[in-house]
Structure formats: C-alpha cells, structure tokens
Amino acid sequence: MASVYLRFVPPDVDDLVQMNIYEGVDPTSSFHLIESVTDIGTYPEYIDNYTTSVAENTSDYFSIEFIDNKDASTGLSAPVKGDLTLAVAEIQQRVMERDSTIDDRIALQEAESAIAFAFPGTDPYDPTLQLDYVQKRGLTNLTLAMCYLTQMARAQAFSWVAGIVSMKISDRAAQLRADAIKGLIASANVDLGINFSMVAHLKDIEVAGGASRTLPLGIDRTRLLVELR
C-alpha cells in the first residue's frame, strides 16, 4: 500500500455525508473503490484535501465521489494522477490564500474562465495540464482581478467595462480599486503573454446639480473611453 495526497474542489451541495475514493491504472480504465471517508466536514466547509494510505500505486489515477444523506451520488470526478493536482483547484487555492474574503465558489468559476482564456481550447480540469510557476502567478492575478470585478458589479454606483463586465465609477475609492485591478491584469498579461485590458467610462459631468446627458461642444460621450494599461 502507498500514501497519496489528493486535492480537490468539493461540490456546492448540502447534506453530503461521505466521500468515496476510486483508483485506476489510467484515465480510461475501470475504477475500483479503495476507501470511504465519513469525516468530510459540514456544508459549506467540506474538506478539500485528503491523504489516502491505501493506494495501490502512487502513479495510478484517482477519482472521488460524494454521497448525500439520501444515498445519492454526485458522480465520479475527473481522474487525477496521484502525483499531480488539478490546475484549477491550485489557482483557486492561491486566490483564497491571497484574499480569504473572496467567495470560494466565485474563485473557482473565475479560475476556470482564466485558464480557458489564457489557454484556449484547454479544459481547466484536464489532469495533464501543467503550469510553471510564472503561469500560476499570472493565472492567480487574473483570477483575483475578475473576482474583484464581480464584487464591484454588485454595487450600483459604478460603470466601466472589462471584457463583458460593465460598471460605473463614481468616486475616488472606486477609482483606486480600479487602478489596483488594472495592476493585477497588467501583471497577469506579462506572466501569461496575453493582452487583456480594462476600459473605464469617463465620469458624468455635473451640470446645474444634475448629470448632463451630453458633454460640452456636442462631443459624442459614447465614444469617450479611457483604456487603462
């Protein structure tokens, strides 16, 4: 028997009571149950890593499933090689280590998108996806930036564009936050060799106590975009 450390992203499902670990010699082979674990924590704080000591071979592939209190299965996860971890899970963890206030589910979703954006055609859950340390940092910063954009989108006083995300900047604090996000994106661009930019609409001009619909001199305001690089 051998010990294998497994890291994973637990499902966002209530009432889970058990985790089963399966092993197979390759991703396409049949998998067999090697261990059942009942000490998995409680919703929404389920365990996200586990070391099994009953693996047959550390180089085999492993898959997990969760069982709820009605004996329903979440299904087997994508197989992961024993000496590897999922890239998307590692990026999610790095994001949470940098800012624990971020919703871990949002971090996972944005990590998926960041990997798919930086590596077109790549499945974020591909167990063979290998990233170097610089790429990991770049994906972490890009994921952080998109998580912060999601947080800001919840506020109604902002308006700016980053990809398909749209918001309105109305005060100095928001501008400083936008600058910080811009810095994260710029750093990610360097690390990943990509060109992802954030664009902000100019703030409305106050005229006679109210926001004007057009700028002076008849300038088309819809074409006034400031690109933050």
PyMOL commands that set and color helices and strands:
alter all, ss='L'
color gray80, all
select helices_A, chain A and resi 87-98+104-118+133-153+172-192+216-218+221-223
alter helices_A, ss='H'
color red, helices_A
select strands_A, chain A and resi 2-7+16-24+32-37+41-42+45-46+49-55+61-68+80-81+160-162+165-166+198-201+206-207+210-211+225-228
alter strands_A, ss='S'
color yellow, strands_A
deselect
rebuild
show_as cartoon
